[in-house]
Amino acid sequence: MPPRRRDVVGDVMRGSSLGRLHEPRASESAQATLEMALCTVALLGMILGVAVVWRAAERGVLARLVEEAASHGLDVAGAIDAALF
């Protein structure tokens, strides 16, 4: 009978933390699910924020805000303000 070869990889996996990669615990699975849910919510929030800014720019809200902020230079008080700057 030929000598039996040892499963070296299996022995190493059982004796180290690498063995846990193949057997996830319930708490680890729940943590991964929670992390995925939080990342999904964060991604959707960023997409929604970009959509709101895009819509505001499309409707001219941002242009109006810039115009109102820059219009102080068109009156007398604005000239004084610009001179003091």
C-alpha positions in Angstrom: 0.0 0.0 0.0 1.5 3.4 -1.0 2.1 5.9 1.8 -0.8 8.4 2.2 -0.1 12.0 1.4 -1.1 14.5 3.9 -3.4 17.3 2.9 -1.0 20.1 3.7 -3.3 22.9 2.7 -6.1 21.5 4.7 -3.9 21.2 7.8 -2.7 24.8 7.4 -6.2 26.1 6.9 -7.5 24.3 10.0 -4.6 25.5 12.2 -4.8 29.2 11.2 -7.2 32.1 10.9 -7.5 31.3 7.1 -9.8 28.4 8.0 -12.5 30.9 9.1 -12.7 32.3 5.5 -14.6 29.1 4.5 -16.9 29.0 7.5 -18.4 32.4 8.2 -20.1 32.9 11.5 -23.7 34.2 11.7 -22.5 37.4 13.4 -20.0 38.0 10.6 -22.7 37.4 8.0 -25.0 39.9 9.7 -22.2 42.5 9.9 -21.5 42.2 6.2 -25.2 42.6 5.5 -25.4 45.7 7.7 -22.3 47.2 6.1 -23.7 46.6 2.6 -27.0 48.2 3.6 -25.2 51.3 5.0 -23.0 51.6 1.9 -26.1 51.3 -0.3 -27.9 54.1 1.6 -24.8 56.3 1.5 -24.5 55.8 -2.3 -28.1 56.5 -2.9 -27.8 59.7 -0.8 -24.9 60.9 -2.9 -26.7 60.1 -6.1 -29.8 62.0 -4.8 -27.6 65.0 -3.8 -26.0 65.2 -7.3 -29.5 65.0 -8.8 -30.8 67.8 -6.7 -27.8 70.1 -7.6 -28.2 69.1 -11.3 -31.9 70.0 -11.2 -31.2 73.3 -9.4 -28.6 74.2 -12.0 -30.9 73.2 -14.8 -33.7 75.5 -13.5 -31.4 78.4 -13.1 -31.5 78.5 -9.3 -27.7 78.5 -9.0 -27.4 81.3 -11.6 -29.9 83.4 -9.7 -28.0 82.8 -6.5 -24.7 83.8 -8.1 -26.4 86.9 -9.6 -27.8 88.0 -6.3 -24.5 87.5 -4.6 -22.6 89.5 -7.2 -25.2 92.2 -7.6 -24.0 94.1 -4.5 -21.4 95.6 -6.8 -24.0 97.3 -8.9 -25.3 99.8 -6.3 -23.5 102.5 -4.2 -23.2 100.3 -1.1 -21.5 97.7 -3.3 -19.0 100.2 -4.6 -18.0 101.1 -1.0 -17.9 97.5 -0.1 -15.6 96.7 -3.1 -13.4 99.7 -2.2 -13.0 98.5 1.4 -12.1 95.0 0.2 
